Amino acid sequence: MICPECGFNDSKVIDSRPAESKIRRRRECLKCNQRFTTYETIEDMPIMVVKKDGTIEPFDAQKLTERVLRATVKRPVKLKTVEAMVEKVQQFFKNNLQREVTSDKIGEAVLRHLKDIDLVAYVRFASVYREFDDIDSFVKTISELQCGDSI
């Protein structure tokens, strides 16, 4: 950081603390010992979803939550559980610094979590996400679940 008093380009941090989605830092110039405050914000790069048709749109946690809630209708799955799962999926891709993610990868991540939450919701979500078009797709998925095979 450049000192606002003397223009020297090196300082040390004396104190750091969070302040309204920013980090407040008290600094001291290593040349003139002038103290000053800086605020840092975390740059949040949005995750972009590459859809099956090739179009790209920003990740929408609300949209994903709604899709998962459709799969959990009349199931003993709480809204908080679904929201936490969607947050985990989103954080997984952010933590891996993946800025463009295919909708397939997002769907597979959701299925991994749903498998541990509710198997009926898992099959419902899989039927839409994997575009089941016949009964054999359902039977195959259910028998894989019953056998404990990796899906």
N, C-alpha and C positions, 0 to 999 in steps of 0.2 A: 504494500500500500504506500502511496506517495503521501508524505507529510503535507498537510495543508499550510503549515507555517513556513517550513524551509524548503520543501520540494524534494527532500531526500527520499529515495525509493525503497527504504527498508525500515520495518518497524517490528516490534514484538507485541504479542497479544497478552494483555494483562488479565482480562476477564472476558468470558463468553457466557451468554445466556439466551434462551429462546425468547422471542418477542413477536407475537402475532404472525405466525408462519414465516418468520425471518429469524436470523441469528444476529443478536446484537453483540458487537465486540468492542471492548475498550482497548485501544492500542497506544503504544508509546514509541515515538520516533527514536531511532538509535543514534541520531546525530545531535538533535537539539533537545531531546527529552520532553518535547511537547506531547500532551495526551490528547487523543481525539477518538471519536466513536464512528464505527462503520456498521452498516447493516448489510447482511448477505441474505439473498433469497436462493432457494433451491430451484434449479431449473427443472421443470417437470415436462419431459418430452412425452407427448401422448402416444399410446400404442395405436398403430394403424392396422386395421383388419383387412386382409386380402381375401375377398369373397370368391366363391367358386366360379363366378362369371368374369373374374379378373378385376372388378371394380375395387376401389380402396375407400374405406371410410374409417373415421375414428372409432376406437373401442368405446362401446356404450354399456357400462355396467348395469344400468337400469334395464336396458333391452335384454341383456343376458339373464338378469334376475327374473324378468317376466317370463322368459322362455322356460326357465327351470321351474318356476312356480306352476306353469301349465302342466308340467310332468308330475308335480307333487300334489295335484288337486285330490282332495279326499284321502290324503295319506298323512300319517302322523309325523310330518316334517314341519318344523317351525320356520317362520319367516327369517328369524335371526340366523338359523342354520344355513339357509339358502344364501342370505346376504354375506355371511362369513365365508362360505364356499366361493362365491363370486369374487370376493376380495382376495382370497388366496390365489385364485386363478390369475387375477390381474397382477398381483404382486409377483407371482412366479415369473411372468414374462418381463415385468419391469426389472426384477433382480437379475435376470439373465441378459439384460440390456438388449432385448429383442424389440425393436421399434416397429417392425412389420411382421405380423403373425397371420398365418392362414386361418381361415375359419375352421378348417379341419383340425388344426392343432388345439384350438380353443375348445372345440367339441370333445376331443379326446381327453383333454384335461378335466372338463366337466364330468365326463363319464367316469374317470378314475375316482373322483370324489363321490359321485352319486352311488357308485358301487358299494362304498362304505356307509352311506347314509340310508338308502332305501332301494331295494332291488326292483320293486315295481316302477318307481320313478326312473330308475336306470333304463329299464326296457322301454318305457314310454318315450324318454328323451332320445334313446338310441333309434327308435323307430322313425322319428322325424328327422333327426340329424343324419342318420345313415340312409334315409329314404327307402325304408322297407317297402317293397311293392308286392310281396306275396307272404303267405303264411309260413313258408319255409324259413324266411329270414327271422321271424319271431321264434320259431321252434329252435333254430340253430343258436340264437342268442341265449335263450332260456336254458338249453341243454349245456351250453358252455358255462353258464352261471352255476348250474347244478353240479357240474363236474369240477368246478373250481379252476377251469382253464383260464389262462391269461386272455383277456379280451382286448 
